[in-house]
Amino acid sequence: MYSLQLLTKLHSKENELLKKEYDNHGINIRHEALWFMKIAWNLALENSKVSSCTEQFFTLCAKFSSLCDMDENSLVRQKTCLLMAAAAALEIAREQPEFDDKKQAWQQALEHARSCKEVLKQLQETTKKDIGSTNDPSPVLLLLYEYEALAKLGHNKELEAVMNQALANPNTEIKTLDTLAALSMEPPAQHTGLSKRALHASIQKHLQHTDIDVNKCSKAIHSLVQLILGDNDVSVASNVQDAWSHKAIHSLVQLILGDNDVSVASNVQDAWSQYGIAIKLLESTHKQSYPQSCTTDPW
């Protein structure tokens, strides 16, 4: 109840400052706006366990910040607040039992994410820095938040554009690609094609490393093969051929079979024992190619 009262007061104060800025042509409200921005920020942190309050306080924080001087510090504050508000809105959607309420929260998250993108553009113009080349995690988080909201809302064209953006960026990390693949299939989303693309890119990045993380790469392969075999619009035989035709999977198998290090073969077997569908598929199509260490059925 107390938080709701504070929200009401802060909303009133925001309207008051907006009116004052309009009437006085923006003269001398910045110090006041900065003060209330700090209050909204602290209240957002204090109410971090209540997603609806967190989202509203961070939204107000961003609005108060927009009434301050449009310098780098103010833009960074706006960016952070909008990013936190988007995250809170996605959390609200997860908590809602009714689909209409979830949809409203996803839409709110999308609006916050898009507002944040505009602030990031302003920040880049102000600082003359390439945001993507810094250690700031905001662009990656923003991409993931926007993608999740679009996936859940079923905005397919916009969703594909975000995926293309991620795949076109050579700095996109494996972890980000794996997350995009998972979000593509997280109910109510069902974007199999986009999930396949993200997983394929993830596997390709694994193969570019000299020291492959076999467990993580095997998990990505397992997920990709599972998606391919899960397609109901083609025959099982066709699906098996489709799975094997993925160059990333074939390249990994060739890499493993061409390595005489027993410890590597053992690690591969241990990893694929957890994701049996991949090795079962490959055994069924290329059984004669496997060394003895990889042909023992662990199931």
C-alpha positions as MATLAB code, in Angstrom:
seq = 'MYSLQLLTKLHSKENELLKKEYDNHGINIRHEALWFMKIAWNLALENSKVSSCTEQFFTLCAKFSSLCDMDENSLVRQKTCLLMAAAAALEIAREQPEFDDKKQAWQQALEHARSCKEVLKQLQETTKKDIGSTNDPSPVLLLLYEYEALAKLGHNKELEAVMNQALANPNTEIKTLDTLAALSMEPPAQHTGLSKRALHASIQKHLQHTDIDVNKCSKAIHSLVQLILGDNDVSVASNVQDAWSHKAIHSLVQLILGDNDVSVASNVQDAWSQYGIAIKLLESTHKQSYPQSCTTDPW';
ca = [
       0.000    0.000    0.000;
       2.819    2.363    0.942;
       4.560    1.733   -2.392;
       1.354    2.483   -4.284;
       1.017    5.783   -2.431;
       4.594    6.692   -3.359;
       3.943    5.760   -6.983;
       0.900    8.037   -7.048;
       2.889   10.926   -5.569;
       5.762   10.455   -7.997;
       3.369   10.346  -10.967;
       1.822   13.605   -9.731;
       5.242   15.160   -9.344;
       6.229   14.097  -12.857;
       3.105   15.761  -14.285;
       3.820   18.853  -12.225;
       7.376   19.090  -13.539;
       6.228   18.531  -17.118;
       3.726   21.385  -16.758;
       6.352   23.604  -15.163;
       8.783   22.833  -17.994;
       6.132   23.720  -20.567;
       5.024   26.948  -18.821;
       8.541   28.158  -18.109;
      10.185   26.844  -21.281;
      12.179   24.267  -19.326;
      13.811   26.764  -16.972;
      15.179   25.495  -13.662;
      13.405   22.154  -13.157;
      16.486   20.011  -13.670;
      17.648   19.922  -10.061;
      14.159   18.965   -8.925;
      13.923   16.270  -11.604;
      17.298   14.864  -10.571;
      16.195   14.680   -6.941;
      13.009   12.753   -7.746;
      14.874   10.527  -10.195;
      17.109    9.382   -7.310;
      14.046    8.730   -5.135;
      12.412    6.636   -7.893;
      15.654    4.679   -8.384;
      15.973    3.846   -4.681;
      12.317    2.813   -4.478;
      12.747    0.543   -7.505;
      15.617   -1.229   -5.766;
      13.707   -1.453   -2.471;
      10.761   -3.071   -4.275;
      12.827   -5.415   -6.435;
      10.799   -8.429   -5.270;
       7.563   -6.905   -6.557;
       7.896   -6.832  -10.343;
       4.972   -4.483  -10.992;
       6.362   -1.858   -8.586;
       9.889   -2.314   -9.915;
       8.733   -1.716  -13.483;
       6.780    1.424  -12.598;
       9.498    2.970  -10.424;
      12.183    2.392  -13.073;
       9.856    3.847  -15.720;
       9.369    6.961  -13.589;
      13.107    7.114  -12.962;
      13.708    7.197  -16.732;
      11.081    9.928  -17.177;
      12.586   12.123  -14.464;
      16.021   11.574  -15.975;
      14.733   12.770  -19.359;
      13.903   16.110  -17.711;
      17.521   16.574  -16.648;
      20.347   17.909  -18.827;
      20.759   15.762  -21.920;
      24.388   14.906  -21.234;
      26.135   11.526  -21.192;
      25.340   10.828  -17.523;
      21.648   11.490  -18.001;
      21.482    9.268  -21.094;
      23.285    6.448  -19.279;
      20.760    6.711  -16.441;
      17.835    6.620  -18.882;
      19.309    3.619  -20.668;
      19.788    1.698  -17.427;
      16.312    2.514  -16.110;
      14.572    1.505  -19.346;
      16.589   -1.704  -19.518;
      15.594   -2.570  -15.944;
      11.968   -1.673  -16.679;
      11.958   -4.003  -19.708;
      13.379   -6.841  -17.598;
      10.740   -6.231  -14.920;
       7.946   -6.227  -17.516;
       9.107   -9.612  -18.838;
       9.105  -10.905  -15.275;
       5.555   -9.595  -14.815;
       4.514  -11.587  -17.896;
       5.978  -14.778  -16.390;
       3.999  -14.214  -13.193;
       0.620  -13.605  -14.838;
      -1.778  -16.568  -15.103;
      -3.968  -15.014  -17.818;
      -2.718  -14.736  -21.395;
      -4.175  -11.250  -21.935;
      -2.217   -9.968  -18.936;
       0.926  -11.659  -20.229;
       0.406  -10.058  -23.631;
       0.047   -6.624  -22.079;
       3.288   -7.094  -20.139;
       5.159   -8.313  -23.258;
       3.938   -5.241  -25.133;
       5.134   -3.027  -22.283;
       8.544   -4.736  -22.319;
       8.783   -4.158  -26.066;
       7.999   -0.457  -25.648;
      10.679   -0.110  -22.968;
      13.202   -1.936  -25.162;
      12.483    0.308  -28.138;
      12.715    3.450  -26.018;
      16.029    2.148  -24.710;
      17.276    1.634  -28.284;
      16.560    5.280  -29.050;
      18.471    6.366  -25.944;
      21.394    4.146  -26.988;
      21.461    5.908  -30.373;
      21.516    9.305  -28.669;
      24.250    8.108  -26.350;
      26.358    6.932  -29.277;
      25.880   10.264  -31.060;
      26.761   12.175  -27.889;
      29.866   10.192  -26.948;
      30.998    9.410  -30.518;
      31.702    5.885  -29.283;
      30.641    2.587  -30.826;
      28.527    1.100  -28.038;
      29.002   -2.394  -29.456;
      32.780   -2.168  -29.091;
      32.687   -1.424  -25.352;
      32.260   -3.804  -22.426;
      28.749   -2.507  -21.830;
      26.370   -5.536  -21.742;
      23.322   -3.339  -22.438;
      23.131   -3.920  -26.232;
      23.124   -7.711  -25.760;
      20.533   -7.593  -22.971;
      18.422   -5.208  -25.016;
      18.544   -7.533  -28.009;
      17.478  -10.493  -25.863;
      14.639   -8.571  -24.164;
      13.322   -7.301  -27.486;
      13.596  -10.764  -29.027;
      11.761  -12.425  -26.142;
       8.890   -9.933  -26.290;
       8.583  -10.214  -30.079;
       8.741  -14.022  -29.948;
       5.976  -14.239  -27.358;
       3.815  -11.683  -29.191;
       4.281  -13.505  -32.508;
       5.645  -10.513  -34.440;
       7.419  -12.730  -36.956;
       8.880  -10.183  -39.397;
      10.345   -8.017  -36.646;
      11.575  -11.138  -34.860;
      13.442  -12.309  -37.948;
      15.014   -8.853  -38.323;
      16.401   -9.050  -34.779;
      17.748  -12.552  -35.446;
      19.410  -11.346  -38.657;
      21.002   -8.521  -36.701;
      22.434  -10.971  -34.163;
      23.722  -13.391  -36.813;
      25.285  -10.593  -38.870;
      27.289   -9.364  -35.892;
      30.614  -11.271  -35.728;
      30.882  -10.366  -32.030;
      27.694  -12.190  -31.055;
      28.708  -14.722  -28.423;
      27.792  -18.413  -28.303;
      25.840  -17.871  -25.079;
      23.702  -15.213  -26.777;
      22.980  -17.485  -29.750;
      21.999  -20.354  -27.446;
      19.672  -18.024  -25.536;
      18.059  -16.813  -28.773;
      17.525  -20.446  -29.805;
      15.831  -21.231  -26.493;
      13.658  -18.100  -26.565;
      12.518  -19.012  -30.087;
      10.890  -22.165  -28.695;
       9.804  -21.014  -25.234;
       5.972  -21.239  -25.073;
       3.908  -19.687  -26.468;
       6.651  -19.041  -29.055;
       7.216  -21.744  -31.672;
       9.758  -20.398  -34.133;
      11.554  -23.593  -35.147;
      13.322  -22.140  -38.174;
      14.846  -19.268  -36.200;
      15.900  -21.598  -33.409;
      17.686  -23.825  -35.952;
      19.530  -20.831  -37.391;
      20.719  -19.715  -33.964;
      21.876  -23.219  -33.015;
      23.659  -23.705  -36.325;
      25.516  -20.408  -35.809;
      26.363  -21.446  -32.244;
      27.847  -24.761  -33.420;
      29.830  -23.011  -36.137;
      31.353  -20.692  -33.531;
      32.249  -23.689  -31.367;
      34.054  -25.251  -34.339;
      36.063  -22.078  -34.888;
      37.710  -22.512  -31.485;
      40.930  -24.475  -31.225;
      39.829  -25.834  -27.848;
      36.223  -26.925  -28.302;
      33.979  -27.152  -25.260;
      32.657  -30.621  -26.129;
      29.852  -30.620  -23.549;
      28.384  -27.287  -24.651;
      28.827  -28.032  -28.334;
      27.202  -31.448  -27.921;
      24.257  -29.837  -26.159;
      23.786  -27.435  -29.083;
      23.991  -30.346  -31.544;
      21.479  -32.309  -29.498;
      19.053  -29.372  -29.541;
      19.486  -28.870  -33.295;
      18.979  -32.549  -34.121;
      15.957  -32.684  -31.807;
      14.395  -29.748  -33.653;
      15.046  -31.356  -37.032;
      13.646  -34.731  -36.010;
      10.716  -32.988  -34.352;
       9.471  -31.509  -37.639;
       6.168  -33.230  -38.399;
       5.773  -32.000  -41.941;
       8.376  -34.360  -43.434;
       9.156  -38.061  -43.095;
      11.504  -39.468  -40.446;
      13.927  -40.633  -43.150;
      13.984  -37.160  -44.620;
      14.558  -35.678  -41.165;
      17.529  -37.955  -40.531;
      19.060  -36.916  -43.827;
      18.371  -33.261  -43.000;
      20.087  -33.645  -39.642;
      23.157  -35.280  -41.128;
      23.344  -32.696  -43.919;
      24.098  -29.898  -41.466;
      27.756  -29.177  -42.140;
      28.400  -28.137  -38.546;
      27.386  -31.556  -37.211;
      29.334  -33.395  -39.892;
      32.413  -31.212  -39.261;
      32.336  -31.932  -35.548;
      32.055  -35.681  -36.087;
      34.934  -35.614  -38.568;
      36.985  -33.631  -36.071;
      36.273  -36.156  -33.322;
      36.899  -39.230  -35.471;
      40.145  -37.781  -36.704;
      41.527  -37.267  -33.192;
      43.498  -40.177  -31.755;
      43.589  -38.768  -28.238;
      41.759  -41.309  -26.056;
      40.860  -38.662  -23.480;
      39.113  -36.585  -26.156;
      37.145  -39.617  -27.353;
      36.207  -40.358  -23.750;
      35.017  -36.795  -23.202;
      32.956  -36.975  -26.370;
      31.322  -40.206  -25.240;
      30.577  -38.773  -21.786;
      29.090  -35.625  -23.275;
      26.996  -37.437  -25.867;
      25.773  -39.957  -23.318;
      23.828  -37.026  -21.834;
      22.371  -36.155  -25.228;
      21.833  -39.588  -26.694;
      19.765  -38.601  -29.678;
      22.781  -37.165  -31.492;
      24.965  -40.248  -31.271;
      22.013  -42.586  -31.936;
      21.234  -40.641  -35.093;
      24.829  -40.671  -36.254;
      25.247  -44.379  -35.426;
      22.175  -45.189  -37.474;
      23.527  -43.386  -40.530;
      27.283  -43.883  -40.248;
      27.669  -46.826  -37.885;
      30.743  -48.250  -39.565;
      32.633  -44.979  -39.141;
      32.727  -45.021  -35.346;
      35.753  -46.219  -33.365;
      35.135  -48.877  -30.692;
      35.208  -46.277  -27.879;
      32.128  -44.560  -29.308;
      29.988  -47.546  -30.288;
      29.066  -48.808  -26.843;
      25.410  -48.094  -26.244;
      25.191  -46.192  -22.928;
      21.384  -46.404  -22.744;
];
